[in-house]
Amino acid sequence: MPGISAAVLHGRDVHQLSGAQKAAILCMILGSEVAAQITQRLTPEDAEEITYEIARLDQVPGPLAEGVLNEWIENLHAVYKPVAGRID
């Protein structure tokens, strides 16, 4: 299984990555303990796909890792965005 080199990833846009590739990069950024907590909540098939992508990655260029992290943060904000005018 050949790894995906930084040269192949260099110049790629976040939107060109698969969901599994983005999740793999995010797991690499967050570290093994957090990655284990994330993958435990997934289906075995999804966890295996992400693990496969992690194994394929040699290294991730900084701008691409930053793009994946920023997209994840944006998605979190969208999911947990408070509803304006909400009455508790």
PyMOL Python script that loads the backbone (N, CA, C, O; Angstrom):
from pymol import cmd

cmd.read_pdbstr("""\
ATOM      1  N   MET A   1       0.851  -1.166   0.000  1.00  0.00           N
ATOM      2  CA  MET A   1       0.000   0.000   0.000  1.00  0.00           C
ATOM      3  C   MET A   1       0.897   1.229   0.000  1.00  0.00           C
ATOM      4  O   MET A   1       1.481   1.569   1.029  1.00  0.00           O
ATOM      5  N   PRO A   2       1.012   1.898  -1.141  1.00  0.00           N
ATOM      6  CA  PRO A   2       1.862   3.075  -1.197  1.00  0.00           C
ATOM      7  C   PRO A   2       1.246   4.234  -0.447  1.00  0.00           C
ATOM      8  O   PRO A   2       0.027   4.407  -0.437  1.00  0.00           O
ATOM      9  N   GLY A   3       2.092   5.024   0.181  1.00  0.00           N
ATOM     10  CA  GLY A   3       1.618   6.184   0.913  1.00  0.00           C
ATOM     11  C   GLY A   3       1.324   7.344  -0.016  1.00  0.00           C
ATOM     12  O   GLY A   3       1.834   7.403  -1.135  1.00  0.00           O
ATOM     13  N   ILE A   4       0.515   8.250   0.444  1.00  0.00           N
ATOM     14  CA  ILE A   4       0.248   9.478  -0.286  1.00  0.00           C
ATOM     15  C   ILE A   4       1.292  10.474   0.182  1.00  0.00           C
ATOM     16  O   ILE A   4       1.305  10.865   1.350  1.00  0.00           O
ATOM     17  N   SER A   5       2.154  10.879  -0.710  1.00  0.00           N
ATOM     18  CA  SER A   5       3.245  11.763  -0.324  1.00  0.00           C
ATOM     19  C   SER A   5       2.752  13.203  -0.197  1.00  0.00           C
ATOM     20  O   SER A   5       1.689  13.573  -0.697  1.00  0.00           O
ATOM     21  N   ALA A   6       3.550  13.979   0.479  1.00  0.00           N
ATOM     22  CA  ALA A   6       3.234  15.399   0.633  1.00  0.00           C
ATOM     23  C   ALA A   6       3.227  16.076  -0.735  1.00  0.00           C
ATOM     24  O   ALA A   6       2.474  17.024  -0.954  1.00  0.00           O
ATOM     25  N   ALA A   7       4.066  15.591  -1.658  1.00  0.00           N
ATOM     26  CA  ALA A   7       4.110  16.175  -2.998  1.00  0.00           C
ATOM     27  C   ALA A   7       2.786  15.986  -3.725  1.00  0.00           C
ATOM     28  O   ALA A   7       2.343  16.877  -4.449  1.00  0.00           O
ATOM     29  N   VAL A   8       2.150  14.834  -3.538  1.00  0.00           N
ATOM     30  CA  VAL A   8       0.851  14.579  -4.175  1.00  0.00           C
ATOM     31  C   VAL A   8      -0.209  15.476  -3.562  1.00  0.00           C
ATOM     32  O   VAL A   8      -1.064  15.998  -4.278  1.00  0.00           O
ATOM     33  N   LEU A   9      -0.170  15.663  -2.259  1.00  0.00           N
ATOM     34  CA  LEU A   9      -1.163  16.481  -1.575  1.00  0.00           C
ATOM     35  C   LEU A   9      -0.919  17.977  -1.742  1.00  0.00           C
ATOM     36  O   LEU A   9      -1.839  18.783  -1.612  1.00  0.00           O
ATOM     37  N   HIS A  10       0.343  18.343  -2.034  1.00  0.00           N
ATOM     38  CA  HIS A  10       0.686  19.764  -2.168  1.00  0.00           C
ATOM     39  C   HIS A  10      -0.120  20.379  -3.306  1.00  0.00           C
ATOM     40  O   HIS A  10      -0.169  19.838  -4.411  1.00  0.00           O
ATOM     41  N   GLY A  11      -0.742  21.499  -3.028  1.00  0.00           N
ATOM     42  CA  GLY A  11      -1.525  22.187  -4.039  1.00  0.00           C
ATOM     43  C   GLY A  11      -2.958  21.702  -4.129  1.00  0.00           C
ATOM     44  O   GLY A  11      -3.770  22.280  -4.851  1.00  0.00           O
ATOM     45  N   ARG A  12      -3.270  20.647  -3.401  1.00  0.00           N
ATOM     46  CA  ARG A  12      -4.649  20.162  -3.394  1.00  0.00           C
ATOM     47  C   ARG A  12      -5.492  21.048  -2.512  1.00  0.00           C
ATOM     48  O   ARG A  12      -5.031  21.581  -1.503  1.00  0.00           O
ATOM     49  N   ASP A  13      -6.725  21.190  -2.911  1.00  0.00           N
ATOM     50  CA  ASP A  13      -7.695  21.949  -2.139  1.00  0.00           C
ATOM     51  C   ASP A  13      -8.444  20.985  -1.229  1.00  0.00           C
ATOM     52  O   ASP A  13      -8.608  19.812  -1.561  1.00  0.00           O
ATOM     53  N   VAL A  14      -8.892  21.473  -0.099  1.00  0.00           N
ATOM     54  CA  VAL A  14      -9.637  20.655   0.855  1.00  0.00           C
ATOM     55  C   VAL A  14     -10.836  20.001   0.171  1.00  0.00           C
ATOM     56  O   VAL A  14     -11.186  18.861   0.476  1.00  0.00           O
ATOM     57  N   HIS A  15     -11.455  20.718  -0.742  1.00  0.00           N
ATOM     58  CA  HIS A  15     -12.659  20.223  -1.401  1.00  0.00           C
ATOM     59  C   HIS A  15     -12.374  19.079  -2.372  1.00  0.00           C
ATOM     60  O   HIS A  15     -13.304  18.434  -2.856  1.00  0.00           O
ATOM     61  N   GLN A  16     -11.104  18.824  -2.659  1.00  0.00           N
ATOM     62  CA  GLN A  16     -10.723  17.718  -3.540  1.00  0.00           C
ATOM     63  C   GLN A  16     -10.501  16.423  -2.760  1.00  0.00           C
ATOM     64  O   GLN A  16     -10.279  15.372  -3.361  1.00  0.00           O
ATOM     65  N   LEU A  17     -10.559  16.486  -1.457  1.00  0.00           N
ATOM     66  CA  LEU A  17     -10.333  15.310  -0.624  1.00  0.00           C
ATOM     67  C   LEU A  17     -11.651  14.589  -0.353  1.00  0.00           C
ATOM     68  O   LEU A  17     -12.717  15.205  -0.312  1.00  0.00           O
ATOM     69  N   SER A  18     -11.557  13.276  -0.169  1.00  0.00           N
ATOM     70  CA  SER A  18     -12.738  12.511   0.230  1.00  0.00           C
ATOM     71  C   SER A  18     -13.013  12.769   1.709  1.00  0.00           C
ATOM     72  O   SER A  18     -12.164  13.294   2.429  1.00  0.00           O
ATOM     73  N   GLY A  19     -14.195  12.396   2.143  1.00  0.00           N
ATOM     74  CA  GLY A  19     -14.525  12.532   3.559  1.00  0.00           C
ATOM     75  C   GLY A  19     -13.593  11.724   4.440  1.00  0.00           C
ATOM     76  O   GLY A  19     -13.196  12.176   5.515  1.00  0.00           O
ATOM     77  N   ALA A  20     -13.242  10.524   3.986  1.00  0.00           N
ATOM     78  CA  ALA A  20     -12.328   9.668   4.756  1.00  0.00           C
ATOM     79  C   ALA A  20     -10.940  10.295   4.846  1.00  0.00           C
ATOM     80  O   ALA A  20     -10.284  10.205   5.884  1.00  0.00           O
ATOM     81  N   GLN A  21     -10.490  10.931   3.762  1.00  0.00           N
ATOM     82  CA  GLN A  21      -9.179  11.590   3.793  1.00  0.00           C
ATOM     83  C   GLN A  21      -9.190  12.773   4.750  1.00  0.00           C
ATOM     84  O   GLN A  21      -8.234  12.982   5.497  1.00  0.00           O
ATOM     85  N   LYS A  22     -10.270  13.547   4.728  1.00  0.00           N
ATOM     86  CA  LYS A  22     -10.378  14.679   5.661  1.00  0.00           C
ATOM     87  C   LYS A  22     -10.404  14.180   7.102  1.00  0.00           C
ATOM     88  O   LYS A  22      -9.739  14.744   7.971  1.00  0.00           O
ATOM     89  N   ALA A  23     -11.170  13.128   7.352  1.00  0.00           N
ATOM     90  CA  ALA A  23     -11.240  12.577   8.708  1.00  0.00           C
ATOM     91  C   ALA A  23      -9.879  12.046   9.148  1.00  0.00           C
ATOM     92  O   ALA A  23      -9.496  12.202  10.307  1.00  0.00           O
ATOM     93  N   ALA A  24      -9.154  11.425   8.233  1.00  0.00           N
ATOM     94  CA  ALA A  24      -7.819  10.908   8.558  1.00  0.00           C
ATOM     95  C   ALA A  24      -6.878  12.050   8.930  1.00  0.00           C
ATOM     96  O   ALA A  24      -6.138  11.960   9.909  1.00  0.00           O
ATOM     97  N   ILE A  25      -6.910  13.113   8.147  1.00  0.00           N
ATOM     98  CA  ILE A  25      -6.057  14.271   8.437  1.00  0.00           C
ATOM     99  C   ILE A  25      -6.452  14.888   9.781  1.00  0.00           C
ATOM    100  O   ILE A  25      -5.587  15.250  10.579  1.00  0.00           O
ATOM    101  N   LEU A  26      -7.738  15.006  10.025  1.00  0.00           N
ATOM    102  CA  LEU A  26      -8.206  15.551  11.294  1.00  0.00           C
ATOM    103  C   LEU A  26      -7.740  14.681  12.458  1.00  0.00           C
ATOM    104  O   LEU A  26      -7.301  15.203  13.483  1.00  0.00           O
ATOM    105  N   CYS A  27      -7.830  13.373  12.309  1.00  0.00           N
ATOM    106  CA  CYS A  27      -7.361  12.460  13.364  1.00  0.00           C
ATOM    107  C   CYS A  27      -5.871  12.637  13.604  1.00  0.00           C
ATOM    108  O   CYS A  27      -5.413  12.589  14.746  1.00  0.00           O
ATOM    109  N   MET A  28      -5.112  12.842  12.532  1.00  0.00           N
ATOM    110  CA  MET A  28      -3.670  13.059  12.685  1.00  0.00           C
ATOM    111  C   MET A  28      -3.395  14.360  13.436  1.00  0.00           C
ATOM    112  O   MET A  28      -2.486  14.429  14.263  1.00  0.00           O
ATOM    113  N   ILE A  29      -4.185  15.383  13.142  1.00  0.00           N
ATOM    114  CA  ILE A  29      -4.000  16.681  13.805  1.00  0.00           C
ATOM    115  C   ILE A  29      -4.339  16.571  15.291  1.00  0.00           C
ATOM    116  O   ILE A  29      -3.616  17.095  16.139  1.00  0.00           O
ATOM    117  N   LEU A  30      -5.443  15.887  15.602  1.00  0.00           N
ATOM    118  CA  LEU A  30      -5.935  15.834  16.978  1.00  0.00           C
ATOM    119  C   LEU A  30      -5.178  14.846  17.860  1.00  0.00           C
ATOM    120  O   LEU A  30      -5.261  14.927  19.085  1.00  0.00           O
ATOM    121  N   GLY A  31      -4.448  13.925  17.261  1.00  0.00           N
ATOM    122  CA  GLY A  31      -3.653  12.975  18.033  1.00  0.00           C
ATOM    123  C   GLY A  31      -4.354  11.641  18.222  1.00  0.00           C
ATOM    124  O   GLY A  31      -5.563  11.522  18.021  1.00  0.00           O
ATOM    125  N   SER A  32      -3.579  10.645  18.609  1.00  0.00           N
ATOM    126  CA  SER A  32      -4.068   9.265  18.659  1.00  0.00           C
ATOM    127  C   SER A  32      -5.167   9.037  19.697  1.00  0.00           C
ATOM    128  O   SER A  32      -6.089   8.259  19.454  1.00  0.00           O
ATOM    129  N   GLU A  33      -5.080   9.702  20.843  1.00  0.00           N
ATOM    130  CA  GLU A  33      -6.111   9.493  21.872  1.00  0.00           C
ATOM    131  C   GLU A  33      -7.474  10.000  21.409  1.00  0.00           C
ATOM    132  O   GLU A  33      -8.484   9.314  21.567  1.00  0.00           O
ATOM    133  N   VAL A  34      -7.499  11.192  20.841  1.00  0.00           N
ATOM    134  CA  VAL A  34      -8.755  11.754  20.353  1.00  0.00           C
ATOM    135  C   VAL A  34      -9.235  10.969  19.132  1.00  0.00           C
ATOM    136  O   VAL A  34     -10.430  10.715  18.987  1.00  0.00           O
ATOM    137  N   ALA A  35      -8.313  10.588  18.265  1.00  0.00           N
ATOM    138  CA  ALA A  35      -8.676   9.804  17.087  1.00  0.00           C
ATOM    139  C   ALA A  35      -9.330   8.481  17.494  1.00  0.00           C
ATOM    140  O   ALA A  35     -10.293   8.044  16.866  1.00  0.00           O
ATOM    141  N   ALA A  36      -8.812   7.854  18.533  1.00  0.00           N
ATOM    142  CA  ALA A  36      -9.400   6.601  19.015  1.00  0.00           C
ATOM    143  C   ALA A  36     -10.819   6.834  19.528  1.00  0.00           C
ATOM    144  O   ALA A  36     -11.708   6.016  19.291  1.00  0.00           O
ATOM    145  N   GLN A  37     -11.031   7.936  20.224  1.00  0.00           N
ATOM    146  CA  GLN A  37     -12.379   8.257  20.717  1.00  0.00           C
ATOM    147  C   GLN A  37     -13.343   8.506  19.558  1.00  0.00           C
ATOM    148  O   GLN A  37     -14.510   8.119  19.619  1.00  0.00           O
ATOM    149  N   ILE A  38     -12.851   9.149  18.512  1.00  0.00           N
ATOM    150  CA  ILE A  38     -13.692   9.427  17.348  1.00  0.00           C
ATOM    151  C   ILE A  38     -14.046   8.130  16.625  1.00  0.00           C
ATOM    152  O   ILE A  38     -15.216   7.877  16.340  1.00  0.00           O
ATOM    153  N   THR A  39     -13.049   7.318  16.331  1.00  0.00           N
ATOM    154  CA  THR A  39     -13.297   6.109  15.543  1.00  0.00           C
ATOM    155  C   THR A  39     -14.133   5.081  16.305  1.00  0.00           C
ATOM    156  O   THR A  39     -14.800   4.255  15.682  1.00  0.00           O
ATOM    157  N   GLN A  40     -14.112   5.114  17.627  1.00  0.00           N
ATOM    158  CA  GLN A  40     -14.938   4.188  18.406  1.00  0.00           C
ATOM    159  C   GLN A  40     -16.427   4.463  18.205  1.00  0.00           C
ATOM    160  O   GLN A  40     -17.254   3.574  18.412  1.00  0.00           O
ATOM    161  N   ARG A  41     -16.770   5.674  17.806  1.00  0.00           N
ATOM    162  CA  ARG A  41     -18.177   6.063  17.627  1.00  0.00           C
ATOM    163  C   ARG A  41     -18.672   5.804  16.201  1.00  0.00           C
ATOM    164  O   ARG A  41     -19.847   6.015  15.901  1.00  0.00           O
ATOM    165  N   LEU A  42     -17.775   5.347  15.330  1.00  0.00           N
ATOM    166  CA  LEU A  42     -18.127   5.126  13.932  1.00  0.00           C
ATOM    167  C   LEU A  42     -18.488   3.669  13.684  1.00  0.00           C
ATOM    168  O   LEU A  42     -18.243   2.796  14.518  1.00  0.00           O
ATOM    169  N   THR A  43     -19.075   3.430  12.522  1.00  0.00           N
ATOM    170  CA  THR A  43     -19.306   2.046  12.122  1.00  0.00           C
ATOM    171  C   THR A  43     -17.943   1.405  11.879  1.00  0.00           C
ATOM    172  O   THR A  43     -16.983   2.112  11.569  1.00  0.00           O
ATOM    173  N   PRO A  44     -17.837   0.098  12.009  1.00  0.00           N
ATOM    174  CA  PRO A  44     -16.554  -0.568  11.743  1.00  0.00           C
ATOM    175  C   PRO A  44     -16.028  -0.273  10.332  1.00  0.00           C
ATOM    176  O   PRO A  44     -14.819  -0.145  10.134  1.00  0.00           O
ATOM    177  N   GLU A  45     -16.917  -0.167   9.372  1.00  0.00           N
ATOM    178  CA  GLU A  45     -16.504   0.099   7.994  1.00  0.00           C
ATOM    179  C   GLU A  45     -15.898   1.495   7.858  1.00  0.00           C
ATOM    180  O   GLU A  45     -14.860   1.671   7.220  1.00  0.00           O
ATOM    181  N   ASP A  46     -16.557   2.485   8.464  1.00  0.00           N
ATOM    182  CA  ASP A  46     -16.044   3.854   8.401  1.00  0.00           C
ATOM    183  C   ASP A  46     -14.714   3.975   9.150  1.00  0.00           C
ATOM    184  O   ASP A  46     -13.789   4.633   8.674  1.00  0.00           O
ATOM    185  N   ALA A  47     -14.621   3.348  10.306  1.00  0.00           N
ATOM    186  CA  ALA A  47     -13.373   3.389  11.077  1.00  0.00           C
ATOM    187  C   ALA A  47     -12.241   2.742  10.287  1.00  0.00           C
ATOM    188  O   ALA A  47     -11.112   3.234  10.296  1.00  0.00           O
ATOM    189  N   GLU A  48     -12.541   1.642   9.605  1.00  0.00           N
ATOM    190  CA  GLU A  48     -11.516   0.965   8.808  1.00  0.00           C
ATOM    191  C   GLU A  48     -11.061   1.837   7.640  1.00  0.00           C
ATOM    192  O   GLU A  48      -9.871   1.888   7.327  1.00  0.00           O
ATOM    193  N   GLU A  49     -12.000   2.517   6.999  1.00  0.00           N
ATOM    194  CA  GLU A  49     -11.652   3.390   5.873  1.00  0.00           C
ATOM    195  C   GLU A  49     -10.764   4.546   6.325  1.00  0.00           C
ATOM    196  O   GLU A  49      -9.806   4.899   5.637  1.00  0.00           O
ATOM    197  N   ILE A  50     -11.075   5.131   7.469  1.00  0.00           N
ATOM    198  CA  ILE A  50     -10.267   6.235   7.986  1.00  0.00           C
ATOM    199  C   ILE A  50      -8.886   5.730   8.405  1.00  0.00           C
ATOM    200  O   ILE A  50      -7.876   6.384   8.144  1.00  0.00           O
ATOM    201  N   THR A  51      -8.845   4.583   9.047  1.00  0.00           N
ATOM    202  CA  THR A  51      -7.564   3.994   9.454  1.00  0.00           C
ATOM    203  C   THR A  51      -6.698   3.717   8.233  1.00  0.00           C
ATOM    204  O   THR A  51      -5.489   3.948   8.261  1.00  0.00           O
ATOM    205  N   TYR A  52      -7.312   3.221   7.163  1.00  0.00           N
ATOM    206  CA  TYR A  52      -6.598   2.972   5.910  1.00  0.00           C
ATOM    207  C   TYR A  52      -6.002   4.270   5.367  1.00  0.00           C
ATOM    208  O   TYR A  52      -4.847   4.296   4.942  1.00  0.00           O
ATOM    209  N   GLU A  53      -6.784   5.338   5.382  1.00  0.00           N
ATOM    210  CA  GLU A  53      -6.293   6.625   4.875  1.00  0.00           C
ATOM    211  C   GLU A  53      -5.165   7.171   5.752  1.00  0.00           C
ATOM    212  O   GLU A  53      -4.210   7.755   5.240  1.00  0.00           O
ATOM    213  N   ILE A  54      -5.272   6.986   7.057  1.00  0.00           N
ATOM    214  CA  ILE A  54      -4.189   7.427   7.951  1.00  0.00           C
ATOM    215  C   ILE A  54      -2.905   6.682   7.609  1.00  0.00           C
ATOM    216  O   ILE A  54      -1.830   7.279   7.548  1.00  0.00           O
ATOM    217  N   ALA A  55      -3.022   5.382   7.388  1.00  0.00           N
ATOM    218  CA  ALA A  55      -1.843   4.564   7.062  1.00  0.00           C
ATOM    219  C   ALA A  55      -1.216   4.988   5.736  1.00  0.00           C
ATOM    220  O   ALA A  55      -0.004   4.863   5.559  1.00  0.00           O
ATOM    221  N   ARG A  56      -2.016   5.482   4.814  1.00  0.00           N
ATOM    222  CA  ARG A  56      -1.519   5.884   3.501  1.00  0.00           C
ATOM    223  C   ARG A  56      -0.809   7.231   3.519  1.00  0.00           C
ATOM    224  O   ARG A  56       0.017   7.509   2.650  1.00  0.00           O
ATOM    225  N   LEU A  57      -1.122   8.063   4.496  1.00  0.00           N
ATOM    226  CA  LEU A  57      -0.566   9.412   4.535  1.00  0.00           C
ATOM    227  C   LEU A  57       0.854   9.402   5.077  1.00  0.00           C
ATOM    228  O   LEU A  57       1.105   8.928   6.185  1.00  0.00           O
ATOM    229  N   ASP A  58       1.775   9.928   4.289  1.00  0.00           N
ATOM    230  CA  ASP A  58       3.148  10.085   4.773  1.00  0.00           C
ATOM    231  C   ASP A  58       3.223  11.313   5.670  1.00  0.00           C
ATOM    232  O   ASP A  58       3.639  11.239   6.826  1.00  0.00           O
ATOM    233  N   GLN A  59       2.817  12.423   5.117  1.00  0.00           N
ATOM    234  CA  GLN A  59       2.732  13.672   5.863  1.00  0.00           C
ATOM    235  C   GLN A  59       1.759  14.581   5.126  1.00  0.00           C
ATOM    236  O   GLN A  59       1.496  14.397   3.938  1.00  0.00           O
ATOM    237  N   VAL A  60       1.239  15.545   5.832  1.00  0.00           N
ATOM    238  CA  VAL A  60       0.236  16.445   5.271  1.00  0.00           C
ATOM    239  C   VAL A  60       0.811  17.856   5.263  1.00  0.00           C
ATOM    240  O   VAL A  60       1.261  18.352   6.296  1.00  0.00           O
ATOM    241  N   PRO A  61       0.796  18.504   4.099  1.00  0.00           N
ATOM    242  CA  PRO A  61       1.276  19.893   4.055  1.00  0.00           C
ATOM    243  C   PRO A  61       0.479  20.778   5.007  1.00  0.00           C
ATOM    244  O   PRO A  61      -0.734  20.621   5.143  1.00  0.00           O
ATOM    245  N   GLY A  62       1.159  21.693   5.654  1.00  0.00           N
ATOM    246  CA  GLY A  62       0.534  22.578   6.626  1.00  0.00           C
ATOM    247  C   GLY A  62      -0.718  23.285   6.135  1.00  0.00           C
ATOM    248  O   GLY A  62      -1.730  23.286   6.836  1.00  0.00           O
ATOM    249  N   PRO A  63      -0.679  23.895   4.934  1.00  0.00           N
ATOM    250  CA  PRO A  63      -1.884  24.600   4.462  1.00  0.00           C
ATOM    251  C   PRO A  63      -3.088  23.662   4.275  1.00  0.00           C
ATOM    252  O   PRO A  63      -4.229  24.061   4.508  1.00  0.00           O
ATOM    253  N   LEU A  64      -2.833  22.440   3.862  1.00  0.00           N
ATOM    254  CA  LEU A  64      -3.932  21.493   3.689  1.00  0.00           C
ATOM    255  C   LEU A  64      -4.490  21.071   5.044  1.00  0.00           C
ATOM    256  O   LEU A  64      -5.706  20.993   5.217  1.00  0.00           O
ATOM    257  N   ALA A  65      -3.615  20.800   5.999  1.00  0.00           N
ATOM    258  CA  ALA A  65      -4.055  20.447   7.352  1.00  0.00           C
ATOM    259  C   ALA A  65      -4.855  21.598   7.955  1.00  0.00           C
ATOM    260  O   ALA A  65      -5.875  21.377   8.608  1.00  0.00           O
ATOM    261  N   GLU A  66      -4.395  22.815   7.737  1.00  0.00           N
ATOM    262  CA  GLU A  66      -5.104  23.986   8.246  1.00  0.00           C
ATOM    263  C   GLU A  66      -6.479  24.110   7.597  1.00  0.00           C
ATOM    264  O   GLU A  66      -7.454  24.457   8.265  1.00  0.00           O
ATOM    265  N   GLY A  67      -6.559  23.829   6.298  1.00  0.00           N
ATOM    266  CA  GLY A  67      -7.837  23.887   5.597  1.00  0.00           C
ATOM    267  C   GLY A  67      -8.829  22.863   6.120  1.00  0.00           C
ATOM    268  O   GLY A  67     -10.013  23.161   6.278  1.00  0.00           O
ATOM    269  N   VAL A  68      -8.341  21.642   6.391  1.00  0.00           N
ATOM    270  CA  VAL A  68      -9.211  20.597   6.945  1.00  0.00           C
ATOM    271  C   VAL A  68      -9.695  21.004   8.328  1.00  0.00           C
ATOM    272  O   VAL A  68     -10.877  20.860   8.640  1.00  0.00           O
ATOM    273  N   LEU A  69      -8.799  21.507   9.149  1.00  0.00           N
ATOM    274  CA  LEU A  69      -9.165  21.936  10.499  1.00  0.00           C
ATOM    275  C   LEU A  69     -10.168  23.093  10.453  1.00  0.00           C
ATOM    276  O   LEU A  69     -11.139  23.104  11.211  1.00  0.00           O
ATOM    277  N   ASN A  70      -9.938  24.052   9.579  1.00  0.00           N
ATOM    278  CA  ASN A  70     -10.863  25.184   9.462  1.00  0.00           C
ATOM    279  C   ASN A  70     -12.249  24.729   8.998  1.00  0.00           C
ATOM    280  O   ASN A  70     -13.263  25.222   9.493  1.00  0.00           O
ATOM    281  N   GLU A  71     -12.292  23.784   8.044  1.00  0.00           N
ATOM    282  CA  GLU A  71     -13.582  23.273   7.581  1.00  0.00           C
ATOM    283  C   GLU A  71     -14.322  22.571   8.714  1.00  0.00           C
ATOM    284  O   GLU A  71     -15.536  22.720   8.855  1.00  0.00           O
ATOM    285  N   TRP A  72     -13.591  21.810   9.516  1.00  0.00           N
ATOM    286  CA  TRP A  72     -14.195  21.114  10.650  1.00  0.00           C
ATOM    287  C   TRP A  72     -14.760  22.119  11.657  1.00  0.00           C
ATOM    288  O   TRP A  72     -15.867  21.947  12.168  1.00  0.00           O
ATOM    289  N   ILE A  73     -13.988  23.160  11.930  1.00  0.00           N
ATOM    290  CA  ILE A  73     -14.447  24.189  12.876  1.00  0.00           C
ATOM    291  C   ILE A  73     -15.687  24.890  12.333  1.00  0.00           C
ATOM    292  O   ILE A  73     -16.633  25.139  13.081  1.00  0.00           O
ATOM    293  N   GLU A  74     -15.692  25.210  11.044  1.00  0.00           N
ATOM    294  CA  GLU A  74     -16.866  25.844  10.430  1.00  0.00           C
ATOM    295  C   GLU A  74     -18.096  24.944  10.558  1.00  0.00           C
ATOM    296  O   GLU A  74     -19.191  25.422  10.854  1.00  0.00           O
ATOM    297  N   ASN A  75     -17.912  23.647  10.336  1.00  0.00           N
ATOM    298  CA  ASN A  75     -19.031  22.709  10.462  1.00  0.00           C
ATOM    299  C   ASN A  75     -19.529  22.632  11.897  1.00  0.00           C
ATOM    300  O   ASN A  75     -20.735  22.543  12.131  1.00  0.00           O
ATOM    301  N   LEU A  76     -18.617  22.665  12.857  1.00  0.00           N
ATOM    302  CA  LEU A  76     -19.026  22.673  14.262  1.00  0.00           C
ATOM    303  C   LEU A  76     -19.845  23.911  14.585  1.00  0.00           C
ATOM    304  O   LEU A  76     -20.867  23.832  15.267  1.00  0.00           O
ATOM    305  N   HIS A  77     -19.391  25.046  14.093  1.00  0.00           N
ATOM    306  CA  HIS A  77     -20.123  26.294  14.338  1.00  0.00           C
ATOM    307  C   HIS A  77     -21.511  26.235  13.722  1.00  0.00           C
ATOM    308  O   HIS A  77     -22.474  26.720  14.315  1.00  0.00           O
ATOM    309  N   ALA A  78     -21.622  25.647  12.542  1.00  0.00           N
ATOM    310  CA  ALA A  78     -22.925  25.545  11.873  1.00  0.00           C
ATOM    311  C   ALA A  78     -23.875  24.637  12.650  1.00  0.00           C
ATOM    312  O   ALA A  78     -25.069  24.920  12.750  1.00  0.00           O
ATOM    313  N   VAL A  79     -23.342  23.548  13.198  1.00  0.00           N
ATOM    314  CA  VAL A  79     -24.176  22.599  13.934  1.00  0.00           C
ATOM    315  C   VAL A  79     -24.594  23.170  15.278  1.00  0.00           C
ATOM    316  O   VAL A  79     -25.737  22.999  15.701  1.00  0.00           O
ATOM    317  N   TYR A  80     -23.674  23.847  15.950  1.00  0.00           N
ATOM    318  CA  TYR A  80     -23.949  24.334  17.300  1.00  0.00           C
ATOM    319  C   TYR A  80     -24.262  25.822  17.349  1.00  0.00           C
ATOM    320  O   TYR A  80     -24.199  26.438  18.413  1.00  0.00           O
ATOM    321  N   LYS A  81     -24.596  26.397  16.209  1.00  0.00           N
ATOM    322  CA  LYS A  81     -24.920  27.818  16.158  1.00  0.00           C
ATOM    323  C   LYS A  81     -26.210  28.073  16.925  1.00  0.00           C
ATOM    324  O   LYS A  81     -27.227  27.429  16.668  1.00  0.00           O
ATOM    325  N   PRO A  82     -26.168  29.002  17.858  1.00  0.00           N
ATOM    326  CA  PRO A  82     -27.386  29.315  18.606  1.00  0.00           C
ATOM    327  C   PRO A  82     -28.455  29.888  17.675  1.00  0.00           C
ATOM    328  O   PRO A  82     -28.150  30.617  16.731  1.00  0.00           O
ATOM    329  N   VAL A  83     -29.667  29.556  17.950  1.00  0.00           N
ATOM    330  CA  VAL A  83     -30.791  30.071  17.184  1.00  0.00           C
ATOM    331  C   VAL A  83     -31.095  31.479  17.686  1.00  0.00           C
ATOM    332  O   VAL A  83     -31.297  31.684  18.883  1.00  0.00           O
ATOM    333  N   ALA A  84     -31.129  32.450  16.774  1.00  0.00           N
ATOM    334  CA  ALA A  84     -31.408  33.837  17.155  1.00  0.00           C
ATOM    335  C   ALA A  84     -32.841  33.971  17.644  1.00  0.00           C
ATOM    336  O   ALA A  84     -33.772  33.456  17.025  1.00  0.00           O
ATOM    337  N   GLY A  85     -33.003  34.650  18.734  1.00  0.00           N
ATOM    338  CA  GLY A  85     -34.335  34.901  19.265  1.00  0.00           C
ATOM    339  C   GLY A  85     -34.942  33.724  19.995  1.00  0.00           C
ATOM    340  O   GLY A  85     -36.138  33.721  20.283  1.00  0.00           O
ATOM    341  N   ARG A  86     -34.139  32.737  20.295  1.00  0.00           N
ATOM    342  CA  ARG A  86     -34.619  31.545  20.981  1.00  0.00           C
ATOM    343  C   ARG A  86     -34.951  31.869  22.425  1.00  0.00           C
ATOM    344  O   ARG A  86     -34.206  32.578  23.101  1.00  0.00           O
ATOM    345  N   ILE A  87     -36.066  31.350  22.889  1.00  0.00           N
ATOM    346  CA  ILE A  87     -36.459  31.546  24.280  1.00  0.00           C
ATOM    347  C   ILE A  87     -36.251  30.222  25.009  1.00  0.00           C
ATOM    348  O   ILE A  87     -36.823  29.199  24.633  1.00  0.00           O
ATOM    349  N   ASP A  88     -35.438  30.251  26.044  1.00  0.00           N
ATOM    350  CA  ASP A  88     -35.178  29.032  26.825  1.00  0.00           C
ATOM    351  C   ASP A  88     -36.184  28.849  27.931  1.00  0.00           C
ATOM    352  O   ASP A  88     -36.108  27.874  28.679  1.00  0.00           O
TER     353      ASP A  88
END
""", "prot")
cmd.dss("prot")
cmd.show_as("cartoon", "prot")
cmd.util.cbc("prot")
cmd.orient("prot")
